């Protein structure tokens, strides 16, 4: 009795993943629900667990290969090797095979390839799962197979990379690594934003004195009461909501010939991870408290570090905040996160000499702010006024309370 | 005034309109279709595709009996034309078909309203005294014959395609202005029935929008059948007389004029969108310079709730294109993802041999800078064509030089209009030429020529 390991449903609008890593080798004994293979999608990494206990008898798709939903990744053999378990009694106690209809139904989603493509794949020992189909409903065409065959050989597996010092035919001064799905998707989306939007950036600067003193005054009490630190982000999220309510176009998007204005405020907060930037979304930021905003961001940060962010966590934002300041950036022009129409860039706070209203010069903690926006939907007046409102709210946080 | 409320009101009962109406009804919407002609089916069924095919078939039999039966060993004497019977048969084909659509309307519970539909504000259509309210209005009013300045159509001596389908007797000399699909089909009909036919074309080749090789070959075949061509020539004036029409011709670039006498002149220079009396302009519906209604990719006009499909929005003015748009729109209105693939719409000229095409021509591929391969196979090397005695023409397949993906197919040959279907299906599935080559084709059949042309793309046809 054997069970197939299939690619699970990956979430809304995601039909493909790359096998990132096998945790188990052929011959390894696995327990039911034990993580055996990691998949990388456009947005997240997902662990696939063993559908049943047994021995991993076959790895059908090696790491680095693309797979569609429902594709077979490998097989778990029913009989456990003698060294791992007493033979007779155990085979009876073996956990029941999970109901098979689901995987079977999914497997049928793998589309029949064109005859020319089948022949080419057979001749080149290529699995259909390794080829991205571009034909009707994702079917594999001859062109797709030729494309796959024309790609440079597989990326070096981690092992050769470590052995780099050994003289190799490859130029040792450079290393060629296949883009991860996440990196590829980031690249596509950023370029798409640049190609589509009429994008430009407006700048301002904000004096952080008032916010710093407010935080210093309340941070201990806040943490004691809510169990989460009072950071800057909740203030920026709230300040943005105040501005977005006043200038709805900044919270809108273009859909075909329509402009869509949104009466909800789902704010994406860009988070750096070892693999690249991801943007989880704080939902209904206008309706939740400062503490809830901070808690949401902290929870997303933990999830991002552990690679546990889900696709749902990252879809549907109406506006994005990106903080390059954590890496020391003094000034930058962020790129839109489509289909959104604007993004706020926060930067490093730095003491700078400022001229006070009475003419004195004082050292003040200053931060540059940037808003990149799509001029097709947002007028300059709206973008600039929005940013001025954010600045005012940060310099005088009571404004947020009064929604003005 | 009675008032009726519908989910969808379709204005126009041609191939776009009636198909949209039936599909919308299938999807559970309440639908009315307004048609002023008094018969459903539009230009296509009443005065276009269907009656012309009836006459093409009848005249083809006449031609076969006169000229080709003998070579099959069939001797007949005294073959005679009874034009009245031929026309009556054509008329019966038409009326049977229009009644067929009325039946389909009843079956699908589509209300059929006879009269001219006029858009009378958002969601309102008037038909005579009746006022219909509609959540969605679909304009499917089709197209009309494009007139030629200086050559006024009287449907007696100077006719449009409509008149040319109904001539009371075979003209001695028919002059066809326009060497497009309609001109060549109707020119063929009257040539077979005994007329001397001259085709005058402004551009420098017959079937000017087709692949160049097809144009050249087709002109040669039609000339051999007896059609005369005057290319790069424009008609600047027409004078009606008792004994016929005298046309003034001039080289397309200008120059010395000449006169050409004809018993009947057919004006077939194209068709233009038909929106007269529709109230589209008053409703604020945007149109382009040539009068086509402007729509987005979801067939939405500039006015919310009003959609347009078929000839009236431009593109290929073909019944099947309008039908596909009607289905796609009805499905969109029902919340589905309707789809029309404009890259894979076949076109057919029902001369004999027929001409069929889908996708790009060689000229287009060259202009687009696409690297392509050509596979060609003549019907002289096809067993079935030889047995039939119909060996004119060839199949030509164009495929991407790198991916082998089908880019276009051009056929001159017997039943070309049916043979093209498998290539259209292939293109819809992004197939490679090799996919057609690897698909088993029955023997002996005309379709083998398509397979061999696909093999020829890779330089390995078997039978030539």
Interface residues (C-beta under 8 A of the other chain):
Chain A: X114 X115 X116 X117 X119 X134 X135 X136 X139 X141 X142 X143 X146 X147 X256 X257
Chain B: X296 X297 X298 X300 X400 X402 X403 X404 X405 X428 X429 X430 X431 X432 X434 X435 X438 X439
